[in-house]
Structures are given as C-alpha cells and as structure tokens.
Amino acid sequence: MPVLRTHNILIFFGLWYTFTVFTYGVQIPSGILLPAMILGALVGSLYHEIDLFELQTDQYRFTPIMIGAAAMLGGYM
C-alpha cells in the first residue's frame, strides 16, 4: 500500500508545483506563502513514506512534514 500512497504524493506534488509556477509568473498579486508550505509538506511527507530518516514508527510522523514546510518556506522568503 505505501507504493500507491507515494505515487499519489508525487502526482499531487507535480500538479501543485505546476499551479504554483503559473501563479508565480502572472502579473496579478497572488500569495506564495501557502503554496510554499504545501510543497514543503508534500516533500516532507514523501521523505516519511520513503523512510529516509529511518524512524520506523508513527510517533514522529509529522516531524518530516513540519521540517519540509519550514525549509521550503525559508527557501522562498
């Protein structure tokens, strides 16, 4: 089942990244705060699914998600 979830995260990341690129390039004011946090949370969720941190428990499930959101937000600003 984790493979299906990983594919869903990758598809959602690709779509959201495409929408973010389009809205960032238009001449009307649009926010970049929320898309940055969502993309970072998706990357953190992907890291958790692949288990790169080797946590192996759901106790620290949201830690990579929060770190990813904060890192992406810091990279944009």
Secondary structure, 3 states (H helix, E strand, C coil): CHHHHHHHHHHHHHHHHHHHHHHHHCCCCCCCHHHHHHHHHHHHHHHHHHCCCCCCCCCCCCHHHHHHHHHHHHHHC
